[in-house]
Amino acid sequence: MSAPERYREVVAQLAGAVVELRERDAARAAELRRELRDTEGELRAAADRLTLARGMAELRWEAALQVMWTAEEPGKPRPRPDHRADPARHADLERAADEALEALRAAADRRLFRRRR
């Protein structure tokens, strides 16, 4: 095989490799776009959960202050968020906060009832 023929063969192989690389890159780019879309959705959902959790914490705090005010007890400053809390335990922590608020309400009701006697 002569040098020009060998050159043409190598250039043809390179051209084929370039086409193959472009196709692979296009497929990978489409896959990355899908992953980005999914990740952005997860991020939006997490932000929504955070907003809801903060709102619920605020409502619980206000309810607790109202119970303590009714019981004539001084309120405390609002607790700060614990950034070490495990997000996977969110539902358990929400349930525990609801139970603590109900216990506070029950304690206030018992105390108020005893005072009226």
HUDAZI-V169136 format. One record per pair of residues at least 6 apart in sequence whose ideal C-beta (glycine too) atoms are under 7 Angstrom apart, sorted by the first residue. I is the first residue (numbers start at 0). GAP is how many residues later the second one is. D is the distance in whole Angstrom. If there is no record, write none. Layout:
BEGIN
I|GAP|D ; I|GAP|D
END
This chain:
BEGIN
52|37|7 ; 55|38|7 ; 59|37|6 ; 59|41|5 ; 60|17|6 ; 62|38|6 ; 63|37|6 ; 63|40|6 ; 64|10|5 ; 66|37|5 ; 66|38|5 ; 66|41|5 ; 67|7|5 ; 68|6|7 ; 69|38|6 ; 70|37|4 ; 70|40|6 ; 70|41|7 ; 84|8|6
END
